[in-house]
Amino acid sequence: MFSLLYVDDEEGLLDLGRIYLEREGDFSVITHDSVQNGLAHLASHPVDLIISDYQMPDTDGLAFLKIVREKYPDTPFILFTGRGREEVVIEAINNGADFYLQKGGDPKAQFAELKHKIRTAIERRSAVNALRESQQRLSDIIDFLPDATFAIDTGGHIIAWNKAIEEMTGVLASEVLGKGDQEYALPFYGIRRPGLCELILKSPREIDEYKYSLISQEGVVLIAETSETRPRGKISTVIVKASLLYDKNGNIAGAIESIRDITESKKAESELLAAYEKNKGLMDSANDAIFIADIETGMLIDANNKAQQMIGRTRAEIQKMHMVEIHPERDKETYSRYFDEHASEGSGVQEEVIVDRTGREISVIVSATRLEFGGRPCLMGIFHDVSDMKNAQDALRFANKKLNMLAEVTRHDIRNKLTVLGGYLELMRDPPPAMQYSMYLSKLKQTLLTISENIEFTQVYENLGITPPVWQNVHDLFFSTCAQLDIKKIRVQSDLNGLEIYADPLLERVFFDMVENTLLYGAGVSVIRLSSRETPEGIVISIEDNGIGIPPQDKERIFTKGFGKNTGFGLFLAQEILSITAINLKETGEYHQGARFEFFVPRGKYRYSPHAQTDRCHIFAKDQASPHSFREKIYSGLQNKKT
């Protein structure tokens, strides 16, 4: 029930309005005969919406509206008056009135229209508030990124300026937000000049005109280094990274730039190079990993302590490796070429990916220098771990994607459903025949259910990626999920022995949607099987059944938002959950032979528990036994969770 405040100097209209608005139980109406009394009520009793007359003896409705917008900006306001002058309407809308409704005519029709506008105004404000909260979350993410970060729109105006950049430059966000004309460059260069966030849209020739040492360009992402910055008057060397921001339609909405001060790191790197010839042992005191490779053979001949810790290998093991072996298998040819280029040029800076002995990938920035080691030409690489920086950028990109999706649901999907609601409510204004009335009522209920499902989806999607990923036992989690559904006579099999994957805590929701899909669409299913197979790149986990399967034309569409007979969110959400830790999901079953969903988990994102069982595990739901109690006896050690 929504609470309404109705202010009018006509007591009869107040009574009539309260009766009409309250008789269906949707609203609770408080009435007052003056603006002063209405404001006094608002001071201690917030309401969901305000209805006000225009012409009143003490303070008119427009003055009331202005006070409300100043003190209670998020409260919907409807001007309900007998005065219909155009200038009154325009002024009301300009001052933030949600609707203007003129009194007169059939009371039943008039108050039906008022009810419709009340519901529309409340729903609209709720959607706006939800979007504002999502935008605030994105702003908070940017604000607490560890690297100095700012963002601009397509017009070059600053739209974000986080705490780290305030500390680096001494310039507060309040002093620069909204400013354009390359205002962001002044704290760093003392002049207005394009930053990497603007150069990201320019050609390589234009980029070369500025004093950046370009490290890499990956599509729409640039990484560069410069020693020309002077934040707070101090010359600094920084690594700058810029990427594009997109709106919900995929159009470029601006760019974001992060800045990391590596002055001390570069200084230490230079000092280390000078000291290396005098004392090789100083390498082990460096905070960055250092590898030295023979230029002629490409074999690693030395590595400091940090390098050994980073890849999880001893110095003796490293000295038996070729330099490409510290990189992912898929990229060995690329990094071999980089090695040759740096060796011939004598130095170079490059963003790379290396792997530890478990296959876990680590993002690094490598500064390569040619030197003589033991009388032979070698290439020394100083590897600076930038995984945190990369993860922060990925988190920001994902947050932007979430924001666009939430905006699409709240602005587009829910608004469309509100239009449907309004249409059927209008049709029911005059009592229709009984058959049509029943149909209209059914449509209204279904539309409300769809809105509720949309809102539930936004709540789940909003929490996606908030909690860090964790290691989860696939077998145990899948069976505990099955125990929450009535799978009746379906037999569930698994040959996974202690397999764990690194995934978002909402992984259980993925399994729930998979099994629920089988129950909804898998006519004749008697077996669900969980299995896996390893490949050179990772492991494939399969969930398959022996039902009807999925038609070829729907195999890709089932992962799109809104597809399907139920909510249309299940498989779309499952794909989003898995993508957080780079797990891919696709359907590979054969139509008429069963559905098969395959999860591709890359190396470093799965492992085997040391306590793995060696037996294949089956559960059977007997016809005469309660399937839930039967599972609970078998899996009494597992804790069932709500999805």
C-alpha positions in Angstrom: 0.0 0.0 0.0 1.4 3.4 -1.0 0.9 6.4 1.2 -0.4 9.6 -0.4 -0.7 13.2 0.8 -3.6 15.1 -0.8 -3.7 18.9 -0.2 -6.8 20.9 -1.2 -8.7 23.8 0.4 -12.0 22.2 -0.6 -13.0 19.7 2.2 -15.6 18.0 0.0 -13.0 17.1 -2.7 -10.6 15.8 0.0 -13.2 13.4 1.3 -14.3 12.3 -2.2 -10.7 11.8 -3.3 -9.8 9.8 -0.3 -12.9 7.5 -0.8 -12.1 6.9 -4.5 -8.4 6.4 -4.0 -8.7 4.1 -0.9 -11.5 1.8 -1.9 -9.4 -0.7 -3.8 -6.8 -0.9 -1.0 -3.9 0.3 -3.1 -3.4 3.6 -1.3 -3.5 5.2 2.1 -4.5 8.8 1.8 -3.7 11.6 4.3 -5.6 14.9 3.6 -4.8 18.5 4.6 -6.6 21.7 3.7 -3.5 23.9 3.5 0.1 23.8 2.3 1.4 24.7 5.8 -0.4 21.6 7.3 0.8 19.5 4.4 4.5 20.5 5.0 4.1 19.9 8.7 2.9 16.4 8.0 5.8 15.7 5.5 8.4 16.8 8.1 7.6 13.8 10.3 5.8 11.4 7.9 7.4 10.8 4.5 4.9 9.8 1.7 5.2 8.0 -1.6 3.4 10.7 -3.6 1.8 14.2 -3.2 -1.4 15.4 -4.8 -2.1 19.1 -4.7 -4.6 21.7 -5.8 -3.3 24.8 -7.6 -5.4 27.7 -6.3 -5.4 27.8 -2.5 -5.7 30.9 -0.2 -2.4 30.7 1.7 0.1 29.2 -0.6 -0.7 28.0 -4.2 0.2 24.6 -5.6 3.2 25.8 -7.6 4.8 27.3 -4.5 4.1 24.0 -2.7 5.8 22.2 -5.6 8.9 24.3 -5.4 9.2 23.7 -1.7 8.8 19.9 -2.2 11.4 19.8 -4.9 13.9 21.6 -2.7 13.2 19.5 0.5 12.0 16.2 -1.0 13.3 16.0 -4.5 12.5 12.3 -5.0 8.9 12.4 -4.0 6.5 12.3 -7.0 4.1 15.3 -7.3 0.8 15.6 -9.2 -0.9 19.0 -9.6 -4.7 18.3 -9.6 -6.6 21.5 -10.2 -9.6 23.1 -11.9 -7.3 25.8 -13.4 -6.3 24.8 -16.9 -4.2 27.8 -18.1 -1.3 26.8 -20.4 1.2 28.9 -18.4 0.3 27.0 -15.2 0.8 23.7 -16.9 4.2 24.8 -18.3 5.4 26.2 -15.0 4.3 23.0 -13.2 6.2 20.7 -15.5 9.3 23.0 -15.5 9.4 22.9 -11.7 9.4 19.1 -11.6 5.7 18.1 -11.4 5.3 14.5 -12.6 1.8 15.0 -14.0 -0.8 17.8 -14.3 -4.4 16.7 -14.2 -7.4 19.1 -14.6 -10.5 18.6 -12.4 -14.0 18.3 -13.9 -16.1 15.7 -15.8 -17.1 12.3 -14.7 -15.7 11.6 -11.1 -15.2 7.9 -11.8 -13.2 8.5 -15.0 -11.3 11.4 -13.4 -10.2 9.5 -10.4 -9.4 6.4 -12.5 -7.1 8.6 -14.5 -5.6 10.0 -11.3 -5.0 6.5 -10.0 -3.2 5.6 -13.2 -1.0 8.6 -13.1 -0.2 8.0 -9.4 1.0 4.4 -10.1 2.9 5.6 -13.2 4.6 8.4 -11.2 5.6 6.1 -8.4 6.9 3.3 -10.7 8.8 5.9 -12.7 10.5 7.4 -9.7 11.3 3.9 -8.4 13.0 3.1 -11.7 14.9 6.4 -11.7 16.1 5.8 -8.1 17.2 2.3 -8.9 19.3 3.6 -11.8 20.7 6.4 -9.7 21.8 3.8 -7.1 23.5 1.7 -9.8 25.3 4.8 -11.1 26.4 5.6 -7.5 27.8 2.1 -7.2 29.8 2.5 -10.3 31.0 5.9 -9.0 32.0 4.2 -5.7 34.0 1.5 -7.6 35.9 4.2 -9.5 36.4 6.2 -6.3 38.1 3.4 -4.5 40.3 2.0 -7.2 43.9 1.9 -6.0 45.3 3.7 -9.0 44.7 7.4 -9.8 41.7 7.3 -12.2 39.5 9.7 -14.0 36.9 9.5 -16.8 35.6 11.8 -19.5 32.6 11.9 -21.7 32.7 12.2 -25.5 32.8 16.0 -25.2 35.9 15.8 -23.1 34.2 16.8 -19.8 35.4 15.1 -16.6 32.7 12.8 -15.2 34.8 10.9 -12.6 37.9 11.9 -10.5 38.7 9.4 -7.8 40.4 9.7 -4.4 43.7 8.3 -5.6 44.0 11.0 -8.2 43.1 13.7 -5.6 46.0 12.5 -3.5 48.4 12.4 -6.5 47.5 15.8 -7.8 46.2 17.7 -4.8 43.2 18.7 -6.9 39.7 17.8 -5.5 37.0 16.2 -7.5 34.7 19.2 -6.8 37.2 21.5 -8.5 37.2 19.6 -11.9 34.1 17.6 -12.3 32.1 18.8 -15.3 35.1 20.8 -16.8 36.3 20.2 -20.3 39.0 21.7 -22.5 41.6 19.1 -21.3 41.3 20.4 -17.7 42.5 17.0 -16.5 46.0 17.6 -18.1 46.8 20.7 -16.1 47.8 19.0 -12.8 50.2 16.7 -14.7 51.7 18.8 -17.5 50.9 22.4 -16.6 49.4 22.8 -20.0 46.2 21.6 -21.8 47.1 18.7 -24.0 45.4 15.4 -25.0 45.6 12.6 -22.5 45.7 8.9 -23.4 41.9 8.9 -22.9 41.6 11.2 -26.0 44.4 9.7 -28.0 42.7 6.3 -27.8 40.5 7.4 -30.7 43.3 8.8 -32.8 45.6 7.2 -35.4 49.0 5.8 -34.5 50.7 8.8 -36.2 48.8 11.2 -34.0 49.7 9.2 -30.9 53.4 9.3 -31.8 53.3 13.1 -31.8 53.0 13.2 -28.0 55.6 12.3 -25.4 54.4 8.8 -24.6 56.5 5.6 -24.9 53.7 3.4 -26.1 53.8 0.0 -24.4 50.9 -1.7 -26.2 47.7 -1.2 -28.0 45.1 -3.9 -27.6 42.1 -3.0 -29.7 40.6 -0.1 -27.8 42.9 -0.3 -24.9 46.2 1.7 -24.7 49.0 1.4 -22.2 51.8 4.0 -22.2 54.6 5.3 -20.1 55.8 8.9 -19.8 58.3 10.9 -17.7 56.8 14.3 -18.5 54.3 14.5 -15.6 54.6 17.0 -12.8 51.9 16.3 -10.2 52.4 18.7 -7.3 55.4 20.1 -9.1 57.4 16.9 -8.9 58.7 15.2 -12.1 57.2 11.7 -12.1 57.3 8.6 -14.4 53.9 7.0 -14.7 52.2 4.1 -16.5 48.9 5.2 -18.1 46.2 2.9 -19.2 43.1 4.1 -21.1 40.0 2.2 -22.4 36.7 3.2 -23.9 33.3 3.4 -22.1 30.2 2.4 -23.9 26.5 3.1 -23.3 23.8 0.4 -23.3 23.5 0.6 -27.1 27.2 -0.1 -27.7 28.0 3.4 -28.6 31.1 5.1 -27.3 30.1 7.2 -24.2 33.6 8.4 -23.2 36.9 7.0 -21.9 38.5 6.2 -18.6 42.2 6.6 -17.8 44.2 5.1 -14.9 47.6 6.4 -13.8 50.2 4.6 -11.7 53.3 6.4 -10.4 56.3 4.2 -11.1 58.9 6.8 -10.4 60.4 4.9 -7.5 60.1 1.6 -9.4 62.0 3.1 -12.4 64.6 4.6 -10.2 65.1 1.2 -8.5 65.3 -0.5 -11.9 68.0 1.9 -13.1 70.0 1.6 -9.9 69.6 -2.2 -10.1 71.1 -2.2 -13.6 74.0 -0.2 -12.5 74.7 -2.3 -9.5 74.2 -5.6 -11.2 77.7 -5.7 -12.7 79.2 -5.0 -9.3 77.2 -7.4 -7.3 74.9 -9.9 -8.8 73.4 -10.7 -5.4 71.6 -7.4 -5.4 69.1 -8.8 -7.8 67.5 -10.8 -5.0 66.7 -7.6 -3.1 64.5 -6.3 -6.0 60.7 -6.1 -5.5 60.2 -7.1 -9.2 61.0 -10.4 -10.8 64.2 -10.5 -12.9 65.0 -13.1 -15.6 68.2 -13.3 -17.6 68.2 -15.2 -20.9 71.0 -16.1 -23.3 70.4 -14.1 -26.6 71.8 -16.9 -28.8 70.0 -19.9 -27.3 67.0 -18.2 -25.5 67.8 -20.3 -22.4 67.2 -18.8 -19.0 70.5 -18.5 -17.1 69.4 -16.7 -14.0 66.4 -15.5 -12.0 66.1 -13.6 -8.7 64.2 -14.6 -5.7 61.1 -12.6 -6.7 61.1 -14.4 -10.1 61.3 -17.8 -8.4 58.4 -16.9 -6.1 56.3 -15.5 -9.0 56.4 -18.7 -11.1 56.8 -21.2 -8.3 60.1 -22.7 -9.5 63.6 -22.9 -8.1 66.6 -21.3 -9.7 67.9 -24.7 -10.7 64.6 -25.5 -12.5 64.5 -22.1 -14.2 68.1 -22.6 -15.5 66.8 -25.6 -17.5 64.0 -23.7 -19.2 63.8 -21.8 -22.5 62.5 -18.3 -22.0 59.2 -19.0 -23.9 58.3 -21.7 -21.3 57.4 -19.1 -18.7 54.6 -17.9 -21.1 51.2 -19.6 -22.0 51.5 -22.3 -24.6 49.2 -20.4 -27.0 51.5 -17.4 -27.0 55.0 -19.0 -27.2 55.5 -18.0 -30.8 54.5 -14.4 -30.1 56.8 -14.0 -27.2 59.7 -15.7 -29.0 59.3 -12.9 -31.7 59.2 -10.3 -28.9 62.4 -11.7 -27.5 64.2 -11.5 -30.8 63.1 -7.9 -31.4 64.2 -6.7 -27.9 67.5 -8.5 -28.3 68.2 -6.9 -31.6 67.1 -3.4 -30.5 68.9 -3.6 -27.1 65.9 -2.7 -25.0 62.1 -2.6 -25.0 59.0 -2.4 -22.9 56.1 -4.8 -23.3 53.0 -6.0 -21.6 53.1 -9.8 -21.3 51.5 -12.7 -19.6 53.5 -15.4 -17.8 52.4 -18.6 -16.1 53.4 -20.3 -12.8 53.9 -24.0 -12.5 50.1 -24.5 -11.9 49.2 -22.7 -15.1 47.9 -19.6 -13.3 48.4 -16.6 -15.6 50.0 -13.4 -14.3 49.9 -10.0 -16.2 53.2 -8.2 -16.1 55.0 -5.2 -17.7 58.5 -6.2 -18.9 61.4 -3.8 -19.2 64.0 -5.6 -21.3 67.7 -4.5 -21.4 70.6 -6.1 -23.3 73.8 -6.7 -21.3 76.9 -8.8 -21.0 76.7 -11.7 -18.5 79.7 -13.9 -18.0 81.1 -12.6 -21.2 78.1 -13.5 -23.4 75.3 -11.3 -24.7 72.1 -11.6 -22.7 68.7 -10.0 -22.3 67.6 -9.1 -18.8 63.9 -8.7 -18.2 62.4 -6.9 -15.2 58.9 -8.2 -14.7 56.5 -5.9 -12.8 53.3 -7.6 -11.7 50.3 -5.5 -12.9 47.6 -8.2 -12.2 45.9 -5.9 -9.7 45.8 -3.0 -12.2 44.4 -5.3 -14.8 41.8 -6.8 -12.5 40.7 -3.3 -11.5 40.2 -2.4 -15.1 38.3 -5.7 -15.7 36.2 -5.0 -12.7 35.4 -1.5 -13.9 34.5 -2.8 -17.4 32.2 -5.4 -15.8 30.6 -2.8 -13.6 29.9 -0.6 -16.6 28.4 -3.6 -18.4 26.2 -4.3 -15.3 25.1 -0.7 -15.1 24.1 -0.8 -18.8 22.1 -4.0 -18.3 20.4 -2.8 -15.2 19.5 0.5 -17.0 18.1 -1.5 -19.9 15.9 -3.6 -17.6 14.7 -0.7 -15.4 14.3 1.8 -18.2 13.2 -0.3 -21.1 11.7 -3.7 -20.0 9.9 -2.5 -16.9 8.7 0.8 -18.5 7.2 -1.3 -21.4 5.4 -3.4 -18.9 4.1 -0.3 -17.1 2.7 0.8 -20.5 0.9 -2.5 -20.8 -0.5 -2.2 -17.3 -1.8 1.3 -18.1 -3.4 0.1 -21.3 -5.4 -2.7 -19.7 -6.3 -0.5 -16.7 -7.7 2.0 -19.2 -9.7 -0.8 -21.0 -11.2 -1.9 -17.6 -12.3 1.7 -16.8 -15.7 0.9 -18.3 -16.8 -2.6 -17.1 -16.1 -5.0 -20.1 -18.0 -8.3 -20.7 -17.2 -11.1 -18.2 -15.0 -13.0 -20.7 -13.0 -9.9 -21.6 -12.7 -8.9 -17.9 -11.2 -12.3 -17.0 -8.8 -12.0 -19.9 -7.8 -8.4 -19.0 -7.3 -9.5 -15.4 -5.1 -12.4 -16.4 -3.0 -10.1 -18.6 -2.6 -7.6 -15.7 -1.5 -10.4 -13.3 1.0 -11.8 -15.9 2.4 -8.4 -16.5 2.9 -7.7 -12.8 4.6 -11.2 -12.5 6.9 -10.3 -15.3 7.8 -6.9 -13.6 8.5 -8.8 -10.4 10.8 -11.3 -12.3 12.6 -8.3 -13.9 13.1 -6.8 -10.5 14.4 -10.1 -9.0 16.8 -10.4 -11.9 18.2 -6.9 -11.3 18.7 -7.8 -7.6 20.7 -11.0 -8.5 22.6 -9.3 -11.4 23.4 -6.3 -9.2 25.3 -8.6 -6.8 27.1 -10.4 -9.5 30.9 -10.1 -9.1 30.5 -8.2 -5.7 31.9 -11.2 -3.7 35.4 -12.5 -4.8 35.4 -15.9 -6.6 36.2 -18.9 -4.5 37.2 -22.6 -5.1 34.1 -24.8 -5.2 33.8 -28.6 -5.4 31.8 -29.2 -8.6 30.4 -32.7 -7.6 29.3 -31.7 -4.1 27.7 -28.4 -5.2 25.9 -30.0 -8.2 24.3 -32.7 -6.0 23.4 -30.3 -3.2 21.7 -28.2 -5.9 19.8 -31.2 -7.3 18.6 -31.9 -3.7 16.7 -28.6 -3.8 14.6 -29.6 -6.8 12.0 -32.3 -7.2 13.8 -34.4 -9.8 11.3 -37.3 -9.3 12.4 -40.4 -11.3 15.5 -38.8 -12.9 18.8 -40.5 -12.1 21.8 -38.2 -11.6 25.3 -39.5 -12.3 28.8 -38.1 -11.8 32.3 -39.3 -12.4 34.0 -36.1 -11.1 36.6 -37.0 -8.5 37.3 -34.0 -6.3 37.3 -31.4 -9.1 37.2 -27.8 -7.9 36.8 -24.7 -10.0 37.5 -21.1 -9.2 34.2 -19.3 -9.8 31.8 -16.7 -8.5 29.8 -17.8 -5.3 26.7 -17.7 -7.5 27.9 -20.9 -9.3 25.1 -22.7 -7.4 22.6 -20.6 -9.3 24.2 -21.8 -12.6 23.6 -25.5 -11.7 20.1 -24.7 -10.4 19.2 -23.1 -13.7 20.7 -26.1 -15.7 18.7 -28.7 -13.8 15.5 -26.5 -13.7 15.8 -26.2 -17.5 15.9 -30.0 -17.8 12.8 -30.2 -15.7 10.9 -27.5 -17.7 11.9 -28.6 -21.2 13.4 -32.1 -21.0 10.3 -34.2 -21.7 11.1 -37.9 -21.1 14.4 -37.2 -19.3 15.5 -40.2 -17.1 19.2 -39.4 -16.6 21.3 -36.3 -15.9 25.1 -36.9 -16.2 28.0 -34.8 -14.9 31.4 -35.5 -16.5 34.6 -33.9 -17.5 37.5 -34.2 -19.9 40.9 -32.4 -20.0 42.3 -30.6 -23.0 45.7 -28.8 -23.5 44.0 -25.5 -22.7 41.9 -26.5 -19.8 39.1 -28.8 -18.7 35.6 -29.2 -20.1 32.7 -30.0 -17.7 29.6 -31.4 -19.2 26.0 -31.5 -17.9 23.9 -33.7 -20.2 20.6 -35.4 -20.3 18.8 -37.9 -22.5 15.7 -35.7 -23.3 14.6 -34.1 -26.5 17.5 -31.7 -26.7 17.6 -28.2 -28.2 16.8 -27.3 -31.8 19.9 -26.2 -33.8 18.4 -22.7 -34.5 18.0 -22.1 -30.7 21.5 -23.2 -29.5 22.9 -19.6 -29.5 19.6 -17.9 -28.7 19.0 -19.7 -25.4 21.8 -17.6 -23.8 20.2 -14.3 -24.8 18.2 -12.3 -22.2 14.5 -12.8 -22.5 14.6 -16.1 -24.6 12.5 -19.0 -23.4 9.1 -19.8 -21.9 9.9 -18.9 -18.3 11.7 -15.7 -17.1 14.2 -15.7 -20.0 17.0 -14.8 -17.6 18.3 -18.2 -16.4 20.9 -19.2 -19.0 21.8 -15.6 -19.7 22.6 -15.1 -16.0 24.4 -18.4 -15.9 26.7 -17.3 -18.8 27.4 -14.0 -17.0 28.2 -15.7 -13.7 30.7 -18.1 -15.4 32.4 -15.3 -17.4 33.6 -13.6 -14.3 36.4 -16.2 -14.1 36.8 -16.6 -17.8 34.7 -19.8 -18.0 32.8 -20.2 -21.3 29.4 -21.9 -21.6 27.9 -23.4 -24.8 25.3 -26.1 -25.7 26.7 -29.0 -27.8 23.9 -31.6 -27.6 22.3 -33.3 -30.6 18.7 -32.5 -31.2 16.3 -35.5 -30.3 19.2 -37.1 -28.4 19.5 -34.8 -25.4 20.8 -31.5 -24.2 24.5 -31.1 -23.3 25.9 -27.9 -21.7 29.7 -27.6 -21.6 31.7 -25.4 -19.4 35.2 -24.6 -20.6 37.5 -23.9 -17.6 40.9 -22.5 -18.5 44.1 -23.7 -16.8 44.7 -22.1 -13.5 41.0 -21.9 -12.8 40.5 -25.6 -11.8 42.3 -28.1 -9.5 41.7 -31.4 -7.8 41.0 -31.7 -4.1 43.6 -33.9 -2.2 40.6 -35.7 -0.6 39.0 -36.7 -3.9 36.8 -39.8 -3.9 37.7 -42.5 -6.3 34.2 -44.0 -6.7 31.6 -42.9 -9.3 28.6 -41.6 -7.5 25.0 -42.2 -8.4 21.7 -41.2 -6.8 18.3 -42.7 -7.6 15.0 -41.2 -6.6 12.8 -44.3 -6.0 9.1 -44.2 -7.0 7.8 -44.9 -3.5 10.4 -42.9 -1.5 10.5 -39.2 -1.0 13.3 -38.0 -3.3 14.3 -35.2 -0.9 14.6 -37.4 2.1 16.5 -40.0 0.1 19.1 -37.5 -1.0 19.4 -36.1 2.5 20.3 -39.5 3.8 23.1 -39.8 1.2 24.4 -36.2 1.4 23.8 -35.5 5.1 27.2 -33.8 5.3 26.3 -31.2 2.7 24.6 -27.9 3.6 21.7 -27.0 1.4 21.6 -23.3 0.4 18.9 -21.1 -1.0 19.3 -20.1 -4.6 
